[in-house]
Amino acid sequence: MDQLIQKQFTIRAFKAEENHDLCDKFIEGHKRVLLSVGVEEVSSSSNSWKYEPNVYVIICESNDGEKVYGGVRVHVYNDQYVLPMVEATKEFDPSVADHIKNFSPAGTGEMCGLWNSIEVAGMGIGAVYLIRSAIAILTELNLKSLWALCSPFSARIAKNYSFLKYPHVGNYGTFYYPKIDLLATVCMVDDSESLKDGNREEVKKIFDLRRNLNVEKEENNRGRDLRINYKLQLNA
């Protein structure tokens, strides 16, 4: 891949039902990543979400829009729609749905489907920039809290973004998912406005993005310099 393309990306947010072509690129990329780790299907990889009016997608793509390198989704809770986490854990602990519903009056949702391609491994596309973007748009979506079902690796990373283990479900917040030898932890951001439990440096960067959701930035993660064109303003 051309070095210039490797270092310049666009991160874009959009409502799923408004761009099925980009949703399909997300689905195909996510499927390849899951297959690479031996997972054929998970509840959150069901394609039906692209038709739901309460699902928002964030993708990392080449600046020419030809290639998608990663993505993540934010599903907004409502009484008529089952969040992917609830579907995934219902056989192990059906009370998860009630716990999530308790947070719904102030606005809640789920971050799921996080992936990045092997082509951008080590650049922080998934572990930094896509999660940062998802947290940045929570105030746009009027979500006070946000849930995620995290692997042990991603749970450690998620702490930077104010995600903490929610120990009141499963086995002190854990389930074997998406298969018996993989452990998942239920994590939650309980205050998206203050992000009081997050890494201070990371929280500052999220607040900077919220002040200007459409901005081009020079970024650096573990010595890797990138230029990212953020287009996170919804319906702009």
MOZI-V144671 format. One record per residue. RES is the residue in one letter. OMEGA is omega in whole degrees, -180 to 180 (NA if undefined). NEAR is the number of other ideal C-beta (glycine too) atoms within 12 Angstrom. Layout:
# MOZI-V144671
[[RES,OMEGA,NEAR] [RES,OMEGA,NEAR]]
This chain:
# MOZI-V144671
[[M,179,17] [D,-176,12] [Q,-180,9] [L,179,13] [I,-179,20] [Q,-172,23] [K,180,23] [Q,-176,27] [F,169,42] [T,172,35] [I,-170,47] [R,175,39] [A,179,40] [F,176,33] [K,-171,30] [A,-175,33] [E,-178,18] [E,-180,20] [N,-177,25] [H,179,20] [D,178,18] [L,176,32] [C,-180,31] [D,177,20] [K,176,30] [F,-177,42] [I,-178,30] [E,179,22] [G,180,35] [H,180,39] [K,180,25] [R,-180,24] [V,179,30] [L,180,24] [L,-179,17] [S,178,16] [V,174,19] [G,179,14] [V,-177,24] [E,-178,13] [E,171,17] [V,-176,30] [S,-177,29] [S,178,39] [S,175,31] [S,-174,23] [N,-174,22] [S,-176,19] [W,-176,36] [K,178,31] [Y,-176,17] [E,-177,29] [P,-176,16] [N,179,29] [V,179,40] [Y,-174,43] [V,172,47] [I,179,52] [I,169,46] [C,-175,48] [E,173,36] [S,-176,29] [N,178,24] [D,177,14] [G,-175,19] [E,-173,13] [K,176,25] [V,-176,38] [Y,-179,42] [G,180,43] [G,176,50] [V,180,44] [R,170,46] [V,178,49] [H,-180,41] [V,-178,35] [Y,161,36] [N,-173,21] [D,-176,14] [Q,-173,10] [Y,179,24] [V,178,27] [L,-180,41] [P,-179,37] [M,179,43] [V,178,33] [E,-177,28] [A,-171,36] [T,-172,37] [K,-180,22] [E,-178,14] [F,-179,24] [D,-178,28] [P,-179,17] [S,180,18] [V,-179,34] [A,-179,27] [D,178,16] [H,180,28] [I,-179,41] [K,180,21] [N,-180,21] [F,-173,28] [S,-179,24] [P,180,15] [A,-179,19] [G,178,26] [T,-180,38] [G,-177,40] [E,170,49] [M,-177,48] [C,176,43] [G,-179,46] [L,178,44] [W,166,42] [N,-176,36] [S,-180,32] [I,-180,19] [E,-178,23] [V,180,36] [A,178,19] [G,-179,18] [M,-178,32] [G,-178,32] [I,180,41] [G,-171,39] [A,-178,34] [V,-165,37] [Y,179,43] [L,177,47] [I,178,50] [R,-179,46] [S,179,49] [A,179,47] [I,-179,45] [A,-175,45] [I,-178,41] [L,179,44] [T,173,28] [E,-175,28] [L,-179,34] [N,178,22] [L,178,36] [K,-178,27] [S,-179,39] [L,-179,50] [W,174,48] [A,174,44] [L,-167,47] [C,168,37] [S,177,30] [P,179,19] [F,-177,17] [S,177,31] [A,177,27] [R,178,18] [I,-175,28] [A,178,41] [K,179,27] [N,-174,30] [Y,176,42] [S,171,35] [F,174,39] [L,177,29] [K,175,29] [Y,-167,37] [P,-170,15] [H,178,20] [V,177,32] [G,176,29] [N,-174,18] [Y,175,14] [G,-177,30] [T,176,26] [F,168,30] [Y,-174,21] [Y,4,32] [P,172,29] [K,-165,18] [I,-178,12] [D,178,12] [L,-178,23] [L,177,24] [A,-179,41] [T,175,35] [V,-180,40] [C,-178,39] [M,165,39] [V,-175,42] [D,179,28] [D,-175,25] [S,-179,38] [E,-178,23] [S,-175,19] [L,-169,36] [K,-177,15] [D,-177,24] [G,174,31] [N,-172,23] [R,180,16] [E,179,17] [E,179,29] [V,178,27] [K,180,17] [K,177,32] [I,178,36] [F,177,24] [D,178,19] [L,-180,36] [R,178,27] [R,179,16] [N,-174,18] [L,176,31] [N,-174,25] [V,175,23] [E,-175,19] [K,167,27] [E,-177,15] [E,176,30] [N,176,18] [N,180,27] [R,176,13] [G,179,10] [R,179,22] [D,178,17] [L,169,33] [R,-177,23] [I,176,40] [N,-179,26] [Y,174,36] [K,-171,31] [L,179,41] [Q,-179,22] [L,180,27] [N,-179,15] [A,NA,15]]
